[in-house]
Amino acid sequence: MDESKIDAFLKRKGEKVIVSACLLGENCRYDGKSKEVPEIRKLAKYYSLLPICPEVLGGLRTPRDPSEIVEGKVLSQRGKDVSENYRNGAYWASALARIQKVHLAILKDRSPSCGSTLIHDGSFTGKVIPGKGITAKRLEKEGVLVLNEEEGKRLLSLLEEGR
């Protein structure tokens, strides 16, 4: 990640930031659990956090079968094409970003929706590859800077240093 992109947000305190709800402790992941990252929650001292789960926004339930991007489609582990749900979730996330004038999102990496640097390879074996999820791509297309949770932790660290 180019730190100059993060640097721009050090001066934009108080802005609204979209955050993957699972990173804030919401049990909305496919397995019915969260992937809470306490440092991401602490960003609420500096920004107005807008938690979303694009998969839920797209009409999927919690829990649900794991899904991965396979040859341009999003398929559940059982082979069901859930691409439309993922596209719908990305649509609603981007609509929220436009309406709320959001310029930054912190999303869960390795997700077929939210991955900004890594996604699973489509084999359902746990292997990850460089890539972007459906929502991350859509938000970036709309001009939103998308960070993963590690980059979000770095942003917090810089804020706490007083930068």
Secondary structure as UniProt FT lines:
FT   HELIX           3..10
FT   TURN            13..14
FT   STRAND          16..20
FT   HELIX           21..24
FT   TURN            30..31
FT   HELIX           38..42
FT   HELIX           43..45
FT   STRAND          48..52
FT   HELIX           54..57
FT   TURN            58..59
FT   STRAND          67..70
FT   TURN            71..72
FT   STRAND          73..76
FT   TURN            77..78
FT   HELIX           83..100
FT   STRAND          104..106
FT   TURN            112..114
FT   STRAND          118..120
FT   STRAND          128..130
FT   HELIX           134..141
FT   TURN            142..143
FT   STRAND          145..147
FT   HELIX           149..160
FT   TURN            161..162
//
